[in-house]
Amino acid sequence: MPHPFESQLAHIRETLLRMSSLTDHILSASVKALMMRDDRLAHAAEEEDSEIDRLEINIDELVINYMATHAPVAKDCRFMLVASKISSNLERIGDQATTIARRARTLCGEPIFQPANDIELMAQVAQEMLHDSITAFIEVKTELAQEVIARDKSVDDMNRQLARELTSYMIEDPKTITRCLHLLVVAKCLERVADHAENIAEEVFYLYRGQDIRHERSFAKV
């Protein structure tokens, strides 16, 4: 029979994984709603964000309760800190997904616009970063966490390229301005999703290696 302390730690971990699964689902649904021009799917994704908010509060309460009622060792303290930070990043990803869903609903009433295909590629990379950062947490893969961190630059590059492309469209054809502005917001949301996935990967590295690499520019010495 597991020790009560271990059961509480396992409960925090399970709640965090449930939150990550729901966040991944909402992000995927929001992007799909945008690409498929599915208003109902976008609405459903938007409605589910409240559950992510609830889970973040739940995790914080579990962490505070554990810290207040136990004398955790350094390893457990690190896990508590990381769990709270990961949940915060997941909640922010949920917020970005909700914004994408709202823009998708608006764009459903607009003519189809080609740059949305570039958004899809950007979304794929950002979603893979989120998925891999959580996999690194579950499977104790610090090398995978480092790979996620390195990928963030590609999303930044895609965001800048898409911004240049959409700006050109708006200059050449003012009728596209509304659609372009909505897609610029979506692209920025995806760039922020990648940033939060990078943050999660950095926390995973800290959890398992005990080294804070949040502000390092090179991992050659790691």
N, C-alpha and C positions, 0 to 999 in steps of 0.2 A: 504493500500500500504506500503510495507516494507521501512524502512529508507535506504538511499543510503549506509550508513556504514554497515548496516546489510546485504545488498545485496552483498557488496564486501567480507565480511567475509564468506557468504554462497558460493560465487564463489570459494574462496580459498579452502573451505572444499570439494566442488564438484570436483574440479580439483584433489585434493589429493585422493579422493575416486576413481576417474577414473584411476589415476596412480596406485593405489593399486590393482585394478581389473586387469589391464593389466599386472602388475608384476606377480600376481598370475597365470594368464593365460600362460605367457611365461615360468614360472617355471614348471608348470604342463606339458606343451607341451614338454619341454626339457627332463624331466624325462620320459615321455611316449615314446618319440623318442628313448631314450636309451634302454628302456625295450622292445620296439616293433621292434627295429632295423629299424627305419623308417627314412631314409636319408632326404626325402622331408620335413617331419615334423620338423626335427632338423634344416634344412635350414630356414624354415619359422619362427621358434622361434628366430633364430639368427637375422633375418632381422628386427624383430619387436622391438629389443632393442633400436633402434634409437628414437622411439616414447617415450619411458620411459625417455631417456635423455632430449628430448624436453620438456616434462612435468615438469621435475625437474627444468629446467631453467625458465619455465613459472611460477611455484609456487614461486621461489625465487624473480622474478620480481614483482609478485603480493604482496608479503610480504613487500618488500622494498618500493613499492609505497604506500602501506597502512600506514606503519610506518612513511614515510616522509610527508604525506599529512594530517595525523590525530594526535590527541593527545590521543593515546589509553590508557585505564585504565589498571591496572595490569592484569586483567583476559584476556584481548585481547592481551596484550604483551606476556603472557604465551602461548596463542594459536599460535601467530605468530612464536615464537621460536620453539614450538613443531612441527608445520606444516613443517617448514624448515628442521628440523632434521629427521622427518619421511620420507619426500621426499628423503633426502640424503640416508637413509637406504634402501628405496625401489629401488633407482637407483643402489645401490651396489648389492642388491639381483638380479636385472636384469643382472648385469655384471656376477654374478656367474652362473645364468641360461644360459647365452650365452656361457660361458666356458663349461658347461655341454653339451650343444647342439653341440659344436665343437668336443668334445670328443666322443659324440654319433655318429657323422658322421664318425669319424675315426674307431670306433669299429664296425660299420656296415660291414666293410670289413674283420673283424677278426672272427674266430670261436666263437661260443657261449661259455660263461664262467659262471660257476655256481655262483660265488660270487656276480654276478649282482643282485641276489635275495635279498641279505643282503642290497644292495644299495637301493632297492625298499622300504624296511621297514624304513630305515633311512630317505629317501625322504618323506615318508608319515608323519613321525613325524615332520620334518622340515616344510612341507607344512601346516600341522595343526597348528603349532605355528604361522606361518605367518597369516593364516586365522583368528585365534582367537585373535591375537593382533589387527588386524583391526576391528574385531567385538567389541572388548573392547573399541576401539576408537569411533565407531559409536553409540554403545548402552550405553556408559558411565558405563562400568563394570570394576571397578578397581580390583575386586576379580579375574576376568578372566585374567586380565593383570598379576597378581601375579602368577596365575597358569602357564601361558606361561613362565614366568621367571624361575620357578622351573623345567620346563621340559627340559631346555637347557642342564642340566647335563646328561640326558639320551642320547642325541645326541652325546655329547662328548665321552661318554662311548662306544657307537656304533662305532664311528670313530676310537677310539683306538683299539677296538676289530677287526675291519675290517683291520686295518693296520697290526696287528699281523698276521691275517689270510693270507693276500695277500703276506706278506713277506715270510711266510712259503711256499706258492705256488712257489714263485720265486726261493727259495733255492732248492726246490725239483725238479722243472722242469723249466729250463732256457727258454724253449719255451714260457712260460706264462709271461715272464718279461714285454713285451710291453703292453699286455692287463692289467696286474696288475698295471703298472705305470699309465695308463689312468684311471683306476678305483680308484686309490689312489687320483688322482686329483679330480675326481668327488666327492668322499667322503669328501675331504677337502672343496669343494665348498658347499656341503650340510651342513657341520658343520658351515661354515661361514653364510649361510642362516639362520640357527637357531640363531646364534649370533645376526644378524641384526633384526630378529623377536623379540628377547629378548630386544634389544635396543628400538624398537618401543613400546613394552609393558611398559618399564620403563618410556618412554616419556608420554605415556597415563596416567600412574599413577601420574606423576608429573602434568600433565594438570588438572586432576580432583581432586587431593588431595593437590596439592601445595607442595609436599614433594619430594625431589630429593633422589632416592634410588639406584642410579646407582652403587655405590660402597659398598652397604650393603651386608653382607653375610647371614644375618638372618632377616626374616620378622615377627618373633614372636611378636615383639613389635608394629607392624603396626596395 
